[in-house]
């Protein structure tokens, strides 16, 4: 918990330091990190008080999809970037249906799993578009670090959250262990995003001085 808050705070702080050099796509990712940090703190606070907190993470997961997905739109080329707005609208509807069926105070697990799969696919496209087909070295491209962070975290979240309600009901110890792994993947995601911000800032400085 503390590691996750510190990791997100680190990424957010570096994003703020680099802010004037960040493109719109990376500013959206910075906003996503800020929302995730607030949701993490408030959600855990509600949990400690014994109150429902799943609704906080339902809102955060929708924000994750919209902000991270729109950033992918800005980082990919045609025709993929033309389709992304419709996909985000469709998945927002899916979120609403999941909330309606399971209730606002239950984690919308199948929406989250579906959005994870979508984001992984979008950032594989980003990786190809901005990194693998770029003239620059792959690790000098900020989109590489962002794509790795998204694919790592959201890709590995699919198995756990796909079985979330089943594991909680039948294998609570296993569920807690898998949740801990998922949390550490989220922690690992933070320095990758921070490197993305630093690389983006370095890239922009080089362009301005060229």
C-alpha positions in Angstrom: 0.0 0.0 0.0 2.7 2.5 1.1 4.9 1.4 -1.8 2.1 2.0 -4.3 1.4 5.5 -3.0 5.1 6.3 -3.0 5.5 4.9 -6.5 2.6 6.9 -7.9 3.8 10.0 -6.1 7.2 9.6 -7.6 5.7 9.3 -11.1 3.5 12.3 -10.5 6.3 14.4 -9.2 8.5 13.6 -12.1 5.6 14.3 -14.4 5.1 17.7 -12.8 8.9 18.5 -13.1 8.7 17.6 -16.8 5.3 19.0 -17.5 6.2 21.9 -19.9 8.0 19.4 -22.1 5.2 16.8 -22.2 3.0 16.3 -25.2 -0.8 16.0 -24.7 -0.6 12.2 -24.6 1.8 12.2 -21.7 -0.1 14.9 -19.9 -3.2 12.6 -20.0 -1.1 9.8 -18.5 0.0 12.2 -15.8 -3.7 13.0 -15.0 -4.4 9.3 -14.9 -1.6 8.8 -12.4 -3.0 11.6 -10.3 -6.5 10.2 -10.3 -5.2 6.7 -9.5 -3.2 8.1 -6.5 -6.3 9.9 -5.1 -8.5 6.8 -5.6 -5.9 4.6 -3.9 -5.7 6.9 -0.9 -9.4 7.4 -0.5 -10.3 3.8 -1.3 -7.9 2.5 1.3 -9.2 5.1 3.8 -12.8 3.8 3.3 -11.6 0.3 3.6 -9.9 0.9 6.9 -13.2 2.5 8.2 -15.1 -0.7 7.1 -17.0 1.2 4.4 -17.6 0.1 0.8 -14.8 1.3 -1.5 -15.3 -0.7 -4.7 -17.2 2.3 -6.2 -14.0 4.4 -5.9 -12.1 1.8 -7.9 -15.0 1.5 -10.4 -14.7 5.2 -11.2 -10.9 5.0 -11.3 -11.0 2.0 -13.7 -13.2 4.0 -16.1 -10.9 7.0 -15.9 -7.9 4.6 -16.5 -9.6 3.4 -19.7 -10.6 6.8 -21.0 -7.3 8.6 -20.3 -4.9 5.8 -21.2 -7.0 4.9 -24.2 -7.1 8.5 -25.5 -3.4 8.8 -25.0 -3.1 5.7 -27.3 -5.2 7.5 -29.9 -2.7 10.4 -29.9 0.3 8.0 -30.1 -1.0 5.8 -33.0 -1.6 6.5 -36.6 -4.4 5.9 -39.0 -6.6 3.9 -39.2 -6.4 2.8 -35.5 -6.7 6.3 -34.0 -10.0 6.8 -35.9 -11.5 3.7 -34.3 -10.4 4.3 -30.7 -13.0 7.0 -29.8 -15.8 4.6 -30.8 -14.2 1.8 -28.8 -13.9 4.0 -25.7 -17.6 5.0 -26.1 -18.6 1.3 -26.4 -16.6 0.3 -23.3 -18.1 3.2 -21.3 -21.4 1.7 -22.1 -20.1 -1.7 -21.0 -19.0 -0.1 -17.7 -22.5 1.3 -17.2 -24.1 -2.1 -17.9 -21.7 -3.9 -15.5 -22.5 -1.3 -12.8 -26.3 -1.8 -13.5 -26.1 -5.6 -13.3 -23.7 -6.0 -10.3 -24.4 -2.7 -8.4 -22.2 0.3 -7.8 -20.7 -1.1 -4.6 -19.4 -4.3 -6.3 -16.2 -4.2 -8.4 -17.1 -4.1 -12.1 -14.7 -7.0 -12.7 -15.7 -8.1 -16.2 -15.6 -4.5 -17.4 -12.1 -4.1 -16.0 -10.9 -7.4 -17.6 -12.4 -6.3 -21.0 -10.7 -2.8 -20.7 -7.4 -4.5 -19.8 -7.5 -6.5 -23.0 -8.4 -3.5 -25.0 -5.6 -1.4 -23.5 -3.0 -4.1 -24.1 -4.0 -4.4 -27.7 -3.9 -0.6 -28.2 -0.5 -0.3 -26.7 0.9 -3.2 -28.7 -0.1 -1.0 -31.7 1.6 2.0 -30.0 4.7 0.0 -29.5 4.8 -0.9 -33.2 3.9 2.6 -34.4 6.2 4.7 -32.2 9.0 2.4 -31.3 9.6 -0.6 -33.6 9.2 1.5 -36.8 11.0 4.5 -35.5 14.5 5.7 -36.6 15.4 6.3 -32.9 16.7 3.7 -30.5 13.8 1.9 -29.0 14.7 2.9 -25.4 15.0 6.6 -26.4 11.3 6.6 -27.4 9.0 7.6 -24.5 6.2 5.6 -25.9 8.2 2.4 -25.5 8.3 2.9 -21.7 4.6 3.8 -21.5 3.6 0.8 -23.7 5.7 -1.6 -21.5 4.1 -0.2 -18.3 0.6 -0.6 -19.8 1.1 -4.1 -21.3 2.8 -5.4 -18.1 0.2 -4.2 -15.6 -3.0 -4.5 -17.6 -1.9 -7.8 -19.3 -1.1 -9.4 -16.0 -4.4 -8.1 -14.4 -6.5 -10.2 -16.7 -6.1 -13.6 -15.1 -6.7 -12.4 -11.5 -9.6 -10.1 -12.2 -11.2 -12.5 -14.7 -11.6 -14.9 -11.7 -12.0 -12.2 -9.1 -15.5 -13.0 -7.7 -14.9 -16.8 -7.9 -11.6 -16.5 -6.0 -13.0 -14.1 -3.4 -15.9 -16.5 -2.7 -14.0 -19.8 -2.7 -10.2 -19.2 -2.3 -9.7 -16.1 -0.2 -6.1 -16.9 0.7 -5.2 -17.4 -3.0 -7.1 -14.2 -3.9 -5.1 -12.2 -1.3 -1.8 -13.6 -2.7 -2.7 -12.8 -6.3 -3.9 -9.4 -5.3 -0.5 -8.7 -3.7 1.3 -9.7 -6.9 -1.1 -7.5 -8.9 -0.3 -4.6 -6.5 3.5 -5.0 -7.0 3.0 -5.0 -10.7 1.2 -1.6 -10.3 4.2 -0.4 -8.2 6.6 -1.5 -10.9 4.5 0.3 -13.5 5.2 3.7 -11.7 9.0 4.0 -12.4 8.3 2.9 -16.0 5.9 5.9 -16.4 8.4 8.1 -14.7 11.1 7.1 -17.2 8.6 7.8 -19.9 8.1 11.4 -18.7 11.9 11.9 -18.4 12.5 10.5 -21.9 9.7 12.6 -23.4 11.2 15.8 -21.7 14.7 14.9 -23.0 13.4 14.4 -26.5 11.6 17.7 -26.5 14.6 19.6 -25.1 16.8 18.1 -27.9 14.2 19.2 -30.6 14.1 22.8 -29.2 17.9 23.1 -29.1 18.4 21.6 -32.6 
